[in-house]
Amino acid sequence: MWNTIAAVVVGGLISSLSGIAAVYFQAVSTKRKRMDEIMAERKVTADAEAYSRVKRLQGLLYENLDEAWAHMCRSEEWFFNNRIFLPGNFPNKWITTRNWLSELVIWRRDNLKTPSEQVELLKKIEGITAEAIDEVYKDVGGKRIETEDHCPEN
């Protein structure tokens, strides 16, 4: 009889421990899934904002260099708050853009380089911003919209 009682008690303990372990692992799994969902949401938001900020910068590069620099400065807090959510090499390209743009602003302000050297650096900045946009496209699985000139020839 004691053997039966001992077997029931041991079986109950094993069953209880199994139930506790199952609940624990389910809670851990649920927490991890929720964390993954939050990370995915933040990545999508960061990608959209990264695209928007770089496209705005590209527009400003030829309109108003000082405003382009101001845009980079205003974007610093956003960048550092979101850098872990930004795609691939985007953070490196952003920092390179910022550094080159800073250099170009100084060159122009202080007449340190010739206009052709300034244009050359501006073209490098244009190229690195295009690469930054490509990083966003890669992350979201999209492709750049390629346009062709469909104007009729005269």
C-alpha positions as CSV (number, residue, x, y, z in Angstrom):
1,M,0.0,0.0,0.0
2,W,2.8,2.4,0.8
3,N,4.3,1.6,-2.6
4,T,1.1,2.7,-4.2
5,I,0.9,5.9,-2.2
6,A,4.5,6.7,-2.9
7,A,4.0,6.1,-6.7
8,V,1.0,8.4,-6.7
9,V,2.9,11.1,-4.8
10,V,5.9,10.8,-7.1
11,G,3.6,10.8,-10.2
12,G,1.9,13.9,-8.9
13,L,5.1,15.7,-8.3
14,I,6.4,14.8,-11.7
15,S,3.1,16.0,-13.3
16,S,3.2,19.2,-11.3
17,L,6.8,19.9,-12.3
18,S,6.0,19.2,-15.9
19,G,3.1,21.6,-15.8
20,I,5.2,24.3,-14.2
21,A,8.0,23.8,-16.8
22,A,5.4,24.0,-19.6
23,V,4.0,27.2,-18.3
24,Y,7.4,28.7,-17.8
25,F,8.6,27.8,-21.3
26,Q,5.4,29.1,-22.9
27,A,5.8,32.4,-21.0
28,V,9.4,32.7,-22.2
29,S,8.3,31.9,-25.8
30,T,5.4,34.4,-25.7
31,K,7.8,37.1,-24.3
32,R,10.3,36.4,-27.1
33,K,7.6,36.5,-29.8
34,R,6.3,39.8,-28.4
35,M,9.8,41.2,-28.4
36,D,10.3,40.1,-32.0
37,E,7.1,41.8,-32.9
38,I,8.1,45.1,-31.3
39,M,11.6,44.9,-32.9
40,A,9.9,44.3,-36.3
41,E,7.6,47.3,-35.8
42,R,10.6,49.5,-34.8
43,K,12.6,48.4,-37.8
44,V,9.8,49.2,-40.2
45,T,9.4,52.6,-38.6
46,A,13.1,53.3,-38.7
47,D,13.3,52.2,-42.3
48,A,10.5,54.5,-43.4
49,E,12.1,57.4,-41.5
50,A,15.6,56.7,-42.8
51,Y,14.3,56.7,-46.3
52,S,12.4,59.9,-45.8
53,R,15.4,61.7,-44.1
54,V,17.9,60.7,-46.8
55,K,15.5,61.6,-49.6
56,R,15.0,65.0,-48.0
57,L,18.8,65.4,-47.7
58,Q,19.3,64.5,-51.4
59,G,16.9,67.2,-52.4
60,L,18.6,69.8,-50.2
61,L,22.1,69.0,-51.4
62,Y,21.7,71.0,-54.6
63,E,19.1,73.5,-53.3
64,N,20.8,74.8,-50.2
65,L,23.9,73.2,-48.7
66,D,23.5,75.0,-45.4
67,E,20.0,73.7,-45.0
68,A,21.2,70.2,-45.9
69,W,23.7,70.5,-43.1
70,A,21.0,71.8,-40.7
71,H,18.9,68.8,-41.7
72,M,21.7,66.4,-40.8
73,C,22.2,68.2,-37.4
74,R,18.4,68.0,-36.7
75,S,18.5,64.3,-37.5
76,E,21.3,63.4,-35.1
77,E,19.0,62.5,-32.2
78,W,16.8,60.5,-34.4
79,F,19.8,58.6,-35.8
80,F,21.3,57.7,-32.5
81,N,17.9,56.7,-31.0
82,N,17.3,54.4,-34.0
83,R,20.7,53.1,-35.1
84,I,20.2,49.6,-33.8
85,F,17.0,49.3,-35.9
86,L,18.5,50.7,-39.1
87,P,19.4,48.3,-41.9
88,G,22.8,46.8,-42.7
89,N,25.4,49.4,-43.5
90,F,23.0,52.3,-43.3
91,P,24.5,53.7,-40.0
92,N,28.0,53.7,-41.6
93,K,26.7,55.4,-44.7
94,W,24.8,58.0,-42.6
95,I,27.9,58.9,-40.6
96,T,30.1,59.1,-43.7
97,T,27.5,61.4,-45.3
98,R,27.5,63.6,-42.2
99,N,31.3,63.8,-42.1
100,W,31.7,64.5,-45.8
101,L,28.9,67.1,-45.7
102,S,30.5,68.8,-42.7
103,E,33.8,68.9,-44.6
104,L,32.1,70.3,-47.7
105,V,30.3,73.0,-45.7
106,I,33.7,74.1,-44.2
107,W,35.4,74.0,-47.6
108,R,32.8,76.3,-49.1
109,R,32.6,78.6,-46.1
110,D,36.4,79.1,-45.9
111,N,37.2,78.7,-49.6
112,L,39.6,75.8,-48.7
113,K,39.2,73.9,-52.0
114,T,38.5,74.7,-55.6
115,P,35.0,74.6,-56.9
116,S,35.8,71.4,-58.9
117,E,37.1,69.7,-55.7
118,Q,33.9,70.8,-53.9
119,V,31.7,69.4,-56.8
120,E,33.7,66.1,-56.6
121,L,32.9,65.8,-52.9
122,L,29.3,66.6,-53.5
123,K,29.1,63.8,-56.1
124,K,30.6,61.4,-53.5
125,I,28.0,62.5,-51.0
126,E,25.3,62.0,-53.6
127,G,26.7,58.5,-54.2
128,I,26.8,57.5,-50.5
129,T,23.2,58.7,-50.0
130,A,22.1,56.5,-52.9
131,E,23.9,53.6,-51.2
132,A,22.1,54.4,-48.0
133,I,18.7,54.3,-49.8
134,D,19.7,50.9,-51.3
135,E,20.3,49.6,-47.8
136,V,16.7,50.5,-46.9
137,Y,15.4,48.9,-50.0
138,K,17.4,45.7,-49.3
139,D,16.0,45.6,-45.7
140,V,12.4,45.9,-46.8
141,G,12.8,43.6,-49.8
142,G,11.9,46.3,-52.3
143,K,13.5,47.6,-55.4
144,R,14.2,51.1,-56.6
145,I,11.8,52.5,-59.0
146,E,13.7,52.9,-62.2
147,T,12.3,55.5,-64.6
148,E,13.0,55.9,-68.2
149,D,12.7,59.0,-70.4
150,H,9.4,58.5,-72.3
151,C,9.4,61.9,-74.0
152,P,8.8,61.7,-77.7
153,E,11.8,62.6,-79.8
154,N,11.6,65.6,-82.1
